[in-house]
Amino acid sequence: MKGNQGSVENLSPRDEIKGKIFNMFSFQKNEKSSSEERSLPTEINHESLLSFVLELIHRVRGSLAAMKTLAFYSRENFRDKELGDYFYNVVSEDIEKTLFILDCFCEYISINTPIKKANTINNMIEEILRENQKELDEKKVKIIKKQFDPELPETSMLDEHLRFILNSLFQYLLFSISLNGRLGILTRTIESKDWNGEGKERLQKDLKYIEILIISTHLDSKVQELSSLSPESQPNHEEKMDLILQMVKRIVEKNRGLIDTKIYPKKDLRMISLLLPIERRNVFQFLLPASQQKKWERKD
């Protein structure tokens, strides 16, 4: 041990300098790497970034369209009419080329950057409520409760089918509810065993489903009269359902879902429970499909 200690203590000046340089280099390297770790940017939200880029492109398009309109009216200020027309044609052609490039770029980043589909049902309900806000205001219908599950999964149902179902149900409720009515909307995930409506035997055991629960109060007088009839005087279940509900039911069952409607005359209340299958795969969509490009019509 003493021999070893002596050999360490009696380093040659050259070895001592080499050791100091090595230690200094190692310290600077570690300091640099830790500094790089601290300066690493946070993870980028690509969806919000793409939304920002597309919104920016949309605004640039609007500015270019305004410039084209300005050029159209400015040609009248030229003393030489041919020169004015030439000026407008040159500016208009250049703007059209730029708009075409912007459209191509917009579609390019869209088809190359798919976004994971999420929160479709909640967003669609919100959108339908906004579309029917005028009718809700006319009937003075208030939404007393709106409880959406933020972790609600996607459904395997096509978006077109889902929109038809939700839009038809809300239209049906608007027709059947009286003035000063109330609406309550709930979305959640439930086990198949917790479903209390009709057709429970058709559900797959030990699987979860999406439930959309809609409750309305202040029913129309005709609805209450029909529900107050005795079972013997009522038509069968299929016949007593309105045509809207019959169509909705067929679309729901076609997609392996269930729907149950109940009326409580004493409580002046109607309940519609919609059960939808869950999509178990990750579904991706394009942020701006090519079909939506038509919304960006060019205005001269």
Residue frames as qw, qx, qy, qz and C-alpha x, y, z in Angstrom:
[[0.000, 0.885, 0.466, 0.000, 0.00, 0.00, 0.00],
 [0.302, -0.793, 0.101, 0.519, 2.80, 2.40, 0.93],
 [0.425, -0.115, 0.591, 0.676, 4.50, 1.69, -2.36],
 [0.204, 0.618, 0.660, 0.375, 1.35, 2.50, -4.22],
 [0.143, -0.931, -0.271, 0.201, 0.81, 5.69, -2.25],
 [0.402, -0.585, 0.296, 0.639, 4.36, 6.76, -2.92],
 [0.375, 0.167, 0.658, 0.631, 3.92, 6.20, -6.62],
 [0.071, 0.811, 0.547, 0.195, 0.80, 8.40, -6.61],
 [0.276, -0.897, -0.086, 0.333, 2.40, 11.18, -4.62],
 [0.374, -0.534, 0.451, 0.609, 5.62, 11.23, -6.64],
 [0.648, 0.635, 0.413, 0.080, 4.01, 11.92, -10.03],
 [0.496, 0.008, 0.271, 0.825, 6.24, 13.44, -12.65],
 [0.115, 0.463, 0.083, -0.875, 5.45, 17.05, -13.62],
 [0.243, 0.104, -0.654, -0.708, 4.37, 15.84, -17.06],
 [0.259, -0.332, -0.904, -0.072, 1.92, 13.27, -15.63],
 [0.074, -0.498, -0.549, 0.667, 0.59, 15.85, -13.18],
 [0.191, 0.344, -0.191, -0.899, -0.12, 18.33, -15.98],
 [0.295, -0.057, -0.813, -0.499, -1.79, 15.60, -18.05],
 [0.192, -0.411, -0.854, 0.255, -4.00, 14.72, -15.06],
 [0.050, 0.489, 0.299, -0.818, -5.07, 18.32, -14.56],
 [0.257, 0.221, -0.470, -0.815, -5.89, 18.72, -18.24],
 [0.271, -0.195, -0.913, -0.232, -7.92, 15.49, -18.19],
 [0.116, -0.490, -0.715, 0.485, -9.87, 16.58, -15.10],
 [0.122, 0.439, 0.031, -0.890, -10.52, 20.02, -16.56],
 [0.272, 0.092, -0.677, -0.677, -11.70, 18.54, -19.87],
 [0.235, -0.325, -0.916, 0.006, -14.00, 16.07, -18.09],
 [0.030, -0.502, -0.522, 0.689, -15.51, 18.85, -15.99],
 [0.211, 0.359, -0.217, -0.883, -16.17, 21.06, -19.00],
 [0.267, -0.044, -0.838, -0.474, -17.72, 18.16, -20.88],
 [0.178, -0.439, -0.849, 0.236, -20.07, 17.30, -18.02],
 [0.035, 0.502, 0.284, -0.816, -20.92, 20.96, -17.55],
 [0.224, 0.221, -0.479, -0.819, -21.68, 21.31, -21.25],
 [0.266, -0.211, -0.900, -0.272, -23.89, 18.21, -21.34],
 [0.120, -0.521, -0.711, 0.457, -25.85, 19.34, -18.28],
 [0.102, 0.440, 0.000, -0.892, -26.22, 22.78, -19.85],
 [0.257, 0.048, -0.699, -0.666, -27.54, 21.17, -23.03],
 [0.205, -0.374, -0.903, 0.050, -30.04, 19.13, -21.01],
 [0.023, -0.544, -0.469, 0.696, -31.32, 22.28, -19.34],
 [0.177, 0.434, -0.217, -0.856, -31.70, 24.07, -22.66],
 [0.063, 0.170, 0.915, 0.361, -33.60, 21.27, -24.38],
 [0.400, -0.109, -0.126, -0.901, -36.98, 22.56, -25.56],
 [0.534, 0.076, 0.688, -0.485, -40.17, 21.06, -24.22],
 [0.334, 0.226, 0.872, 0.278, -42.16, 18.64, -26.33],
 [0.202, 0.130, -0.249, -0.938, -44.01, 20.41, -29.13],
 [0.510, 0.400, 0.660, -0.379, -47.76, 20.02, -29.48],
 [0.205, -0.015, 0.680, 0.703, -47.91, 19.30, -33.20],
 [0.081, 0.641, 0.748, 0.152, -51.68, 19.60, -33.37],
 [0.098, -0.882, -0.249, 0.387, -51.74, 23.14, -31.96],
 [0.271, -0.485, 0.418, 0.719, -48.76, 24.09, -34.14],
 [0.210, 0.236, 0.779, 0.541, -50.51, 22.82, -37.26],
 [0.018, 0.800, 0.597, -0.064, -53.67, 24.67, -36.31],
 [0.187, -0.783, 0.024, 0.593, -51.64, 27.85, -35.97],
 [0.257, -0.230, 0.619, 0.706, -49.97, 27.36, -39.37],
 [0.143, 0.466, 0.795, 0.361, -53.28, 26.65, -41.10],
 [0.059, -0.866, -0.420, 0.264, -54.89, 29.67, -39.47],
 [0.235, -0.624, 0.260, 0.698, -51.96, 31.82, -40.59],
 [0.222, 0.057, 0.745, 0.626, -52.33, 30.54, -44.16],
 [0.070, 0.695, 0.711, 0.077, -56.05, 31.27, -44.03],
 [0.115, -0.863, -0.172, 0.462, -55.37, 34.88, -43.00],
 [0.250, -0.393, 0.505, 0.727, -52.74, 35.32, -45.69],
 [0.198, 0.362, 0.803, 0.429, -55.28, 34.09, -48.23],
 [0.003, -0.840, -0.517, 0.163, -57.74, 36.68, -46.96],
 [0.194, -0.738, 0.138, 0.631, -55.17, 39.46, -47.33],
 [0.249, -0.121, 0.694, 0.664, -54.32, 38.35, -50.86],
 [0.139, 0.596, 0.761, 0.215, -57.99, 38.28, -51.80],
 [0.076, -0.883, -0.272, 0.376, -58.36, 41.83, -50.46],
 [0.245, -0.525, 0.414, 0.702, -55.33, 42.93, -52.51],
 [0.240, 0.213, 0.794, 0.517, -56.91, 41.43, -55.61],
 [0.049, 0.800, 0.598, -0.026, -60.14, 43.34, -54.96],
 [0.185, -0.810, 0.016, 0.557, -58.18, 46.55, -54.43],
 [0.277, -0.245, 0.616, 0.695, -56.34, 46.01, -57.71],
 [0.217, 0.514, 0.780, 0.284, -59.68, 45.49, -59.47],
 [0.005, -0.917, -0.380, 0.121, -61.01, 48.89, -58.36],
 [0.345, -0.674, 0.216, 0.616, -57.64, 50.64, -58.76],
 [0.466, 0.149, 0.620, 0.613, -57.55, 50.02, -62.50],
 [0.157, 0.844, 0.489, 0.152, -60.22, 52.69, -62.93],
 [0.273, -0.880, 0.026, 0.388, -57.72, 55.30, -61.69],
 [0.517, -0.161, 0.510, 0.668, -55.45, 54.76, -64.68],
 [0.322, 0.615, -0.094, -0.714, -55.82, 57.31, -67.45],
 [0.378, 0.338, -0.748, -0.429, -54.86, 54.63, -69.94],
 [0.851, -0.114, 0.160, -0.487, -57.58, 51.96, -69.73],
 [0.881, 0.283, -0.379, 0.023, -55.42, 49.30, -71.38],
 [0.287, 0.462, -0.647, 0.534, -52.65, 49.96, -68.87],
 [0.517, -0.321, 0.433, -0.665, -55.16, 49.65, -66.02],
 [0.949, 0.045, -0.042, -0.310, -56.43, 46.34, -67.34],
 [0.707, 0.408, -0.521, 0.249, -52.87, 45.10, -67.82],
 [0.057, -0.476, 0.610, -0.631, -52.00, 46.10, -64.24],
 [0.741, -0.199, 0.313, -0.560, -55.00, 44.22, -62.86],
 [0.940, 0.214, -0.226, -0.142, -54.32, 41.10, -64.95],
 [0.497, 0.469, -0.617, 0.391, -50.68, 40.94, -63.84],
 [0.250, -0.378, 0.598, -0.661, -51.52, 41.41, -60.15],
 [0.838, -0.057, 0.145, -0.523, -54.48, 39.03, -60.34],
 [0.870, 0.289, -0.400, -0.017, -52.46, 36.29, -62.04],
 [0.306, 0.442, -0.675, 0.505, -49.64, 36.59, -59.52],
 [0.475, -0.282, 0.488, -0.676, -52.09, 36.41, -56.61],
 [0.918, 0.072, -0.074, -0.383, -53.83, 33.37, -58.11],
 [0.708, 0.356, -0.576, 0.200, -50.50, 31.57, -58.38],
 [0.013, 0.390, -0.659, 0.643, -49.67, 32.41, -54.77],
 [0.704, -0.156, 0.275, -0.636, -53.09, 31.19, -53.60],
 [0.913, 0.192, -0.314, -0.178, -52.61, 27.95, -55.50],
 [0.482, 0.383, -0.670, 0.415, -49.21, 27.40, -53.85],
 [0.294, -0.322, 0.547, -0.715, -50.69, 28.11, -50.41],
 [0.861, -0.030, 0.046, -0.506, -53.50, 25.62, -51.02],
 [0.830, 0.280, -0.479, 0.059, -51.02, 22.96, -52.13],
 [0.232, 0.397, -0.671, 0.581, -48.80, 23.61, -49.12],
 [0.541, -0.258, 0.372, -0.708, -51.78, 23.51, -46.77],
 [0.940, 0.053, -0.086, -0.326, -52.96, 20.18, -48.16],
 [0.645, 0.422, -0.591, 0.239, -49.39, 18.85, -48.19],
 [0.002, 0.353, -0.697, 0.624, -48.83, 19.39, -44.47],
 [0.716, -0.137, 0.227, -0.646, -52.31, 18.05, -43.77],
 [0.944, 0.147, -0.216, -0.202, -51.93, 14.70, -45.53],
 [0.627, 0.368, -0.575, 0.375, -48.42, 14.23, -44.14],
 [0.022, 0.238, -0.637, 0.733, -49.31, 15.00, -40.53],
 [0.555, -0.433, -0.620, -0.347, -52.24, 12.85, -39.33],
 [0.226, -0.412, 0.471, -0.746, -53.63, 13.67, -35.89],
 [0.144, -0.151, -0.958, 0.198, -54.89, 11.11, -33.40],
 [0.381, -0.487, -0.442, -0.650, -58.68, 11.30, -33.25],
 [0.278, -0.201, -0.728, 0.593, -60.00, 12.25, -29.82],
 [0.097, 0.383, 0.465, -0.792, -63.05, 13.72, -28.04],
 [0.062, -0.155, -0.657, -0.735, -65.24, 13.33, -31.13],
 [0.241, -0.583, -0.770, -0.099, -68.55, 12.67, -29.34],
 [0.262, -0.658, -0.372, 0.600, -68.25, 15.56, -26.88],
 [0.116, -0.301, 0.277, 0.905, -67.21, 17.98, -29.62],
 [0.094, -0.273, -0.745, -0.601, -70.03, 16.86, -31.89],
 [0.233, -0.676, -0.684, 0.146, -72.64, 17.36, -29.16],
 [0.215, -0.587, -0.121, 0.771, -71.30, 20.85, -28.47],
 [0.054, -0.099, 0.517, 0.849, -71.42, 21.65, -32.17],
 [0.157, -0.464, -0.793, -0.363, -75.02, 20.43, -32.54],
 [0.242, -0.698, -0.523, 0.426, -76.07, 22.48, -29.52],
 [0.139, -0.442, 0.128, 0.877, -74.57, 25.58, -31.11],
 [0.035, -0.115, -0.695, -0.708, -76.36, 24.85, -34.38],
 [0.297, -0.572, -0.726, -0.241, -79.69, 24.54, -32.54],
 [0.243, -0.221, -0.441, 0.836, -79.14, 27.48, -30.19],
 [0.245, -0.090, -0.198, -0.945, -81.72, 29.61, -31.99],
 [0.603, -0.313, -0.614, -0.402, -84.45, 26.97, -31.56],
 [0.523, -0.297, -0.655, 0.457, -83.47, 26.49, -27.91],
 [0.083, -0.105, -0.227, 0.965, -83.76, 30.22, -27.30],
 [0.388, -0.199, -0.394, -0.809, -87.14, 30.43, -29.04],
 [0.699, -0.386, -0.569, -0.199, -88.55, 27.76, -26.72],
 [0.295, -0.745, 0.365, -0.473, -86.62, 29.19, -23.77],
 [0.967, -0.140, -0.203, 0.058, -85.05, 25.79, -23.18],
 [0.150, -0.835, 0.498, -0.180, -82.18, 25.81, -20.71],
 [0.785, 0.179, -0.569, 0.168, -79.42, 23.23, -20.33],
 [0.579, -0.754, 0.130, -0.281, -79.35, 22.67, -16.59],
 [0.671, -0.510, 0.521, 0.133, -76.56, 20.09, -16.63],
 [0.743, 0.612, -0.269, -0.031, -73.86, 19.19, -19.10],
 [0.588, -0.601, 0.540, 0.029, -71.39, 16.63, -17.81],
 [0.792, 0.533, -0.290, -0.065, -68.93, 15.32, -20.39],
 [0.867, -0.364, 0.221, 0.258, -66.28, 12.73, -19.65],
 [0.141, 0.871, -0.389, -0.264, -62.96, 14.31, -20.77],
 [0.250, -0.404, 0.864, 0.169, -61.46, 10.83, -21.11],
 [0.787, 0.338, 0.347, -0.382, -64.31, 9.55, -23.30],
 [0.463, -0.178, 0.733, 0.465, -62.95, 7.06, -25.88],
 [0.329, 0.283, -0.456, -0.776, -63.79, 7.02, -29.56],
 [0.763, 0.197, 0.495, -0.365, -66.66, 4.98, -30.97],
 [0.408, -0.065, 0.787, 0.457, -66.29, 2.52, -33.84],
 [0.401, 0.725, 0.549, -0.108, -69.32, 4.14, -35.47],
 [0.439, 0.386, 0.304, 0.752, -68.78, 6.30, -38.55],
 [0.094, -0.238, -0.224, 0.940, -68.85, 10.04, -37.93],
 [0.305, -0.113, -0.438, -0.838, -71.66, 10.43, -40.47],
 [0.527, -0.396, -0.737, -0.148, -73.81, 7.89, -38.61],
 [0.384, -0.361, -0.543, 0.654, -73.00, 9.47, -35.26],
 [0.040, 0.096, -0.015, -0.994, -73.94, 12.94, -36.49],
 [0.424, -0.261, -0.590, -0.635, -77.22, 11.67, -37.93],
 [0.522, -0.414, -0.730, 0.151, -78.10, 10.01, -34.63],
 [0.298, -0.354, -0.401, 0.791, -77.24, 12.96, -32.39],
 [0.112, 0.023, -0.201, -0.973, -78.75, 15.57, -34.68],
 [0.450, -0.323, -0.671, -0.492, -81.97, 13.57, -35.06],
 [0.468, -0.437, -0.692, 0.334, -82.29, 13.05, -31.30],
 [0.163, -0.306, -0.249, 0.904, -81.87, 16.73, -30.52],
 [0.261, -0.091, -0.405, -0.872, -84.36, 17.67, -33.24],
 [0.489, -0.385, -0.760, -0.189, -86.80, 15.16, -31.79],
 [0.377, -0.424, -0.567, 0.598, -86.35, 16.62, -28.31],
 [0.003, -0.131, 0.020, 0.991, -86.90, 20.14, -29.59],
 [0.393, -0.233, -0.570, -0.683, -90.20, 19.04, -31.14],
 [0.586, -0.410, -0.697, -0.047, -91.39, 17.22, -28.02],
 [0.378, -0.292, -0.482, 0.735, -90.34, 19.70, -25.33],
 [0.021, -0.880, -0.457, -0.127, -92.58, 22.59, -24.30],
 [0.125, 0.825, -0.133, 0.534, -91.73, 26.19, -23.44],
 [0.332, -0.732, 0.448, -0.393, -89.29, 26.74, -20.55],
 [0.986, -0.054, -0.160, -0.012, -88.09, 23.15, -20.80],
 [0.359, -0.762, 0.537, 0.023, -84.87, 21.81, -19.35],
 [0.873, 0.368, -0.321, 0.014, -82.17, 19.57, -20.80],
 [0.534, -0.669, 0.516, 0.024, -79.47, 17.50, -19.14],
 [0.800, 0.503, -0.327, -0.030, -76.69, 15.78, -21.08],
 [0.596, -0.604, 0.529, -0.001, -74.20, 13.22, -19.80],
 [0.775, 0.459, -0.434, -0.040, -71.45, 11.22, -21.51],
 [0.486, -0.594, 0.616, -0.178, -69.55, 8.44, -19.78],
 [0.478, 0.293, -0.817, -0.136, -68.09, 4.94, -20.08],
 [0.715, -0.282, 0.391, -0.507, -70.01, 2.06, -18.47],
 [0.191, -0.178, 0.963, 0.068, -69.76, -1.72, -18.20],
 [0.402, -0.113, -0.685, -0.596, -72.22, -3.77, -20.23],
 [0.348, -0.347, -0.845, 0.213, -73.60, -5.25, -16.99],
 [0.062, -0.368, -0.401, 0.837, -74.59, -1.75, -15.82],
 [0.236, -0.049, -0.444, -0.863, -76.93, -1.16, -18.78],
 [0.284, 0.241, 0.766, -0.524, -80.56, -1.23, -17.63],
 [0.500, 0.384, -0.130, -0.765, -82.31, -0.70, -20.95],
 [0.902, 0.258, 0.242, -0.247, -83.82, -3.10, -23.46],
 [0.788, 0.562, -0.245, 0.056, -81.62, -5.48, -25.43],
 [0.361, -0.763, 0.529, -0.084, -79.05, -6.06, -22.71],
 [0.877, -0.080, 0.470, 0.059, -78.66, -9.68, -23.83],
 [0.734, 0.643, 0.083, 0.204, -77.17, -8.47, -27.13],
 [0.028, -0.917, 0.379, -0.117, -74.26, -6.74, -25.43],
 [0.740, 0.278, -0.548, 0.271, -70.88, -8.44, -25.17],
 [0.723, -0.666, -0.171, 0.062, -70.08, -9.39, -21.61],
 [0.678, -0.498, 0.065, 0.537, -67.18, -7.81, -19.73],
 [0.444, 0.335, 0.279, 0.783, -66.87, -5.02, -22.28],
 [0.069, -0.534, -0.282, 0.794, -67.17, -1.29, -21.81],
 [0.279, 0.634, 0.579, 0.430, -69.47, 0.93, -23.86],
 [0.083, 0.054, -0.056, 0.994, -70.02, 4.65, -24.33],
 [0.029, -0.663, -0.741, 0.104, -73.28, 5.96, -22.89],
 [0.005, 0.197, 0.102, 0.975, -74.89, 9.24, -23.96],
 [0.123, -0.550, -0.782, 0.266, -77.70, 10.11, -21.56],
 [0.051, -0.251, -0.175, -0.951, -80.15, 12.92, -22.44],
 [0.107, -0.522, -0.774, 0.343, -82.89, 13.98, -20.01],
 [0.058, -0.307, -0.238, -0.920, -85.59, 16.53, -20.86],
 [0.018, 0.423, 0.724, -0.545, -88.37, 18.01, -18.72],
 [0.332, 0.516, 0.151, -0.775, -91.58, 19.95, -19.43],
 [0.286, 0.121, 0.858, 0.408, -92.89, 17.53, -22.06],
 [0.305, -0.045, -0.361, -0.880, -95.42, 18.57, -24.65],
 [0.613, -0.016, 0.426, -0.665, -99.04, 17.84, -23.69],
 [0.836, 0.280, -0.291, -0.372, -99.51, 15.33, -26.54],
 [0.452, 0.363, -0.787, 0.214, -96.54, 13.32, -25.33],
 [0.219, -0.170, 0.721, -0.635, -97.96, 13.15, -21.82],
 [0.758, 0.121, 0.125, -0.628, -101.40, 12.05, -23.10],
 [0.767, 0.326, -0.527, -0.166, -99.84, 9.21, -25.09],
 [0.312, 0.307, -0.809, 0.393, -97.71, 8.02, -22.19],
 [0.391, -0.135, 0.555, -0.722, -100.69, 8.08, -19.80],
 [0.785, 0.077, -0.327, -0.520, -102.63, 5.50, -21.83],
 [0.809, -0.306, 0.472, -0.171, -102.97, 2.01, -20.39],
 [0.250, -0.387, 0.812, 0.359, -100.69, -0.68, -21.86],
 [0.493, 0.356, 0.793, 0.030, -103.70, -2.40, -23.49],
 [0.386, 0.853, 0.309, -0.164, -104.71, 0.74, -25.40],
 [0.086, -0.781, 0.435, 0.440, -101.18, 1.62, -26.47],
 [0.812, 0.510, -0.258, -0.117, -99.81, 0.41, -29.82],
 [0.935, -0.137, -0.054, 0.322, -96.83, -1.94, -29.77],
 [0.515, -0.635, 0.108, 0.566, -93.33, -0.66, -28.97],
 [0.438, 0.043, 0.484, 0.757, -92.26, -0.14, -32.60],
 [0.091, 0.674, 0.566, 0.466, -95.49, 1.63, -33.62],
 [0.301, -0.900, -0.291, 0.124, -95.61, 4.06, -30.71],
 [0.506, -0.427, 0.192, 0.724, -92.10, 5.31, -31.43],
 [0.342, 0.833, -0.007, -0.435, -92.00, 8.31, -33.68],
 [0.837, 0.531, 0.009, 0.135, -90.52, 7.88, -37.13],
 [0.158, 0.844, -0.446, 0.253, -87.40, 9.81, -36.09],
 [0.529, -0.525, 0.627, -0.226, -86.70, 7.43, -33.23],
 [0.935, 0.170, 0.305, -0.061, -87.32, 4.41, -35.43],
 [0.661, 0.697, -0.191, 0.203, -84.70, 5.58, -37.93],
 [0.099, -0.769, 0.550, -0.312, -82.25, 6.38, -35.15],
 [0.784, -0.306, 0.497, -0.211, -82.80, 2.98, -33.57],
 [0.928, 0.348, 0.121, 0.055, -82.04, 1.16, -36.80],
 [0.441, 0.764, -0.358, 0.306, -78.80, 3.05, -37.35],
 [0.372, -0.660, 0.557, -0.341, -77.73, 2.47, -33.73],
 [0.876, -0.124, 0.444, -0.141, -78.44, -1.27, -33.84],
 [0.810, 0.571, -0.082, 0.103, -76.73, -1.55, -37.22],
 [0.301, 0.706, -0.490, 0.413, -73.58, -0.30, -35.49],
 [0.652, -0.126, -0.694, 0.279, -73.92, -2.81, -32.59],
 [0.005, -0.160, 0.423, -0.892, -75.31, -0.21, -30.22],
 [0.180, -0.544, -0.818, 0.057, -78.54, 0.17, -28.23],
 [0.112, -0.284, 0.031, -0.952, -81.02, 2.94, -27.51],
 [0.249, -0.478, -0.820, 0.191, -83.64, 3.10, -24.78],
 [0.132, -0.367, -0.057, -0.919, -86.33, 5.76, -24.29],
 [0.283, -0.455, -0.796, 0.280, -88.47, 6.17, -21.19],
 [0.164, -0.529, -0.135, -0.822, -91.17, 8.67, -20.24],
 [0.273, -0.313, -0.742, 0.526, -92.14, 9.48, -16.65],
 [0.096, -0.673, -0.445, -0.583, -95.45, 11.43, -16.82],
 [0.522, -0.774, -0.340, 0.113, -95.67, 12.09, -13.08],
 [0.547, -0.508, 0.079, 0.661, -92.19, 13.62, -13.09],
 [0.414, 0.888, 0.060, -0.191, -92.81, 15.34, -16.45],
 [0.250, -0.691, 0.617, 0.282, -89.56, 13.82, -17.67],
 [0.907, 0.409, -0.065, -0.078, -88.18, 11.94, -20.68],
 [0.455, -0.636, 0.583, 0.220, -84.92, 9.98, -20.70],
 [0.831, 0.525, -0.171, -0.067, -83.01, 8.80, -23.77],
 [0.574, -0.587, 0.544, 0.173, -80.06, 6.50, -23.19],
 [0.732, 0.624, -0.250, -0.108, -77.74, 5.76, -26.09],
 [0.729, -0.460, 0.478, 0.171, -75.14, 3.00, -25.89],
 [0.608, 0.734, -0.279, -0.118, -72.33, 2.93, -28.45],
 [0.952, -0.059, -0.013, 0.299, -69.45, 0.46, -29.03],
 [0.302, -0.852, 0.292, 0.313, -65.91, 1.61, -28.26],
 [0.708, 0.644, -0.275, 0.091, -63.21, 1.76, -30.91],
 [0.826, -0.505, 0.159, 0.191, -60.27, -0.25, -29.58],
 [0.725, 0.220, 0.161, 0.633, -57.75, 0.90, -32.15],
 [0.195, -0.573, 0.001, 0.796, -55.99, 4.23, -32.42],
 [0.467, 0.702, 0.494, 0.212, -57.76, 6.21, -35.13],
 [0.317, -0.360, 0.141, 0.866, -55.98, 9.02, -36.96],
 [0.372, 0.808, 0.456, 0.023, -57.45, 11.80, -39.05],
 [0.460, 0.299, 0.136, 0.825, -56.16, 14.63, -41.17],
 [0.130, -0.439, -0.369, 0.809, -56.37, 18.06, -39.61],
 [0.360, 0.549, -0.017, -0.754, -57.69, 19.64, -42.77],
 [0.627, 0.237, 0.725, 0.159, -59.23, 17.12, -45.21],
 [0.196, 0.026, 0.521, 0.830, -59.22, 18.02, -48.88],
 [0.053, -0.638, -0.719, -0.271, -63.02, 18.30, -48.80],
 [0.261, -0.805, -0.339, 0.411, -62.75, 21.24, -46.41],
 [0.358, -0.158, 0.283, 0.876, -60.66, 23.17, -48.92],
 [0.057, 0.567, 0.624, 0.535, -63.95, 24.09, -50.59],
 [0.291, -0.821, -0.419, 0.256, -64.73, 26.29, -47.61],
 [0.327, -0.567, 0.163, 0.739, -61.88, 28.56, -48.69],
 [0.525, 0.662, 0.477, 0.241, -63.60, 29.85, -51.80],
 [0.382, -0.091, 0.136, 0.909, -61.84, 32.62, -53.65],
 [0.148, 0.849, 0.466, -0.201, -63.68, 35.89, -53.88],
 [0.468, 0.363, 0.221, 0.775, -62.81, 38.41, -56.55]]
